[in-house]
Amino acid sequence: GLLQPEEIKATISRLEELKEHAELLEEQGLVVDDWETWQSKTQPPLSATDYIRRHGSQSAYLNAIPALRTTESAPQTESRKPQPRTPSSL
């Protein structure tokens, strides 16, 4: 069925909070604008994929992204890279 006005208002409120949080992360330099060109500050610098493979967690979230899978139990079927997200695209 249709959402009630209270549910719509609550959903919009949550989305606004997420947008504000994403903007804060971007201001702090924590948003990757381009996965193709990003490099770590380590020596030697690593690409985003190599950095996640070496330092990332084994979380289900990372394993859900084919290009960033970090376990043998989650084989890659595609080599697509995640698309960059910006606050304006939320």
C-alpha positions as a printed Julia matrix, in Angstrom:
90×3 Matrix{Float64}:
  0.0     0.0     0.0
  0.84    3.64    0.05
  3.08    5.07    2.72
  1.5     7.16    5.42
  2.58   10.82    5.73
  4.48   10.02    8.96
  6.45    7.26    7.19
  7.3     9.57    4.3
  8.46   12.29    6.69
 10.62    9.82    8.64
 12.17    8.47    5.43
 12.99   11.95    4.16
 14.52   12.8     7.54
 16.77    9.71    7.43
 17.85   10.5     3.87
 18.71   14.07    4.85
 20.83   12.76    7.75
 22.64   10.4     5.39
 23.26   13.22    2.92
 24.67   15.46    5.68
 26.92   12.63    6.85
 28.18   12.02    3.3
 28.92   15.74    2.9
 30.87   15.71    6.19
 32.89   12.69    5.04
 33.63   14.47    1.76
 34.79   17.6     3.62
 37.14   15.38    5.66
 38.63   13.93    2.49
 37.16   10.49    3.15
 35.23   10.13   -0.12
 36.99    8.51   -3.06
 36.13   10.52   -6.16
 37.82    8.22   -8.67
 38.52    4.55   -7.89
 40.64    4.27  -11.03
 43.22    6.88   -9.96
 43.09    6.74   -6.13
 46.33    5.66   -4.46
 47.13    4.97   -0.83
 49.61    7.07    1.12
 51.66    3.95    1.81
 55.05    3.26    0.26
 54.8     2.04   -2.39
 51.4     3.58   -3.17
 48.65    1.01   -3.8
 45.57    1.22   -6.01
 42.2     1.09   -4.24
 41.73   -2.57   -5.16
 45.22   -3.58   -3.97
 44.88   -1.55   -0.78
 41.56   -3.2     0.12
 42.98   -6.63   -0.7
 45.97   -6.05    1.6
 44.4    -4.02    4.39
 40.63   -4.41    4.1
 38.46   -6.52    6.31
 36.75   -9.76    5.38
 33.37   -8.1     5.79
 30.39   -9.19    3.75
 30.07   -5.6     2.49
 33.47   -5.65    0.81
 32.92   -9.15   -0.52
 29.66   -8.02   -2.12
 31.65   -5.74   -4.46
 33.18   -8.03   -7.11
 36.22   -5.81   -7.76
 37.03   -5.64   -4.03
 36.41   -9.23   -2.92
 39.01  -10.28   -0.39
 38.29  -13.97    0.22
 38.68  -17.13   -1.8
 35.19  -18.16   -0.71
 33.75  -15.3    -2.75
 35.2   -15.76   -6.25
 35.07  -12.88   -8.69
 32.67  -13.3   -11.56
 33.11   -9.81  -12.97
 35.87   -7.21  -12.93
 33.69   -4.12  -12.62
 34.9    -1.37  -10.31
 32.46    0.4    -7.98
 31.11    3.69   -9.26
 32.14    6.76   -7.25
 29.39    8.31   -5.13
 29.06   11.96   -4.27
 26.68   13.67   -1.85
 24.86   15.24   -4.79
 24.06   11.77   -6.16
 22.32   10.69   -2.96
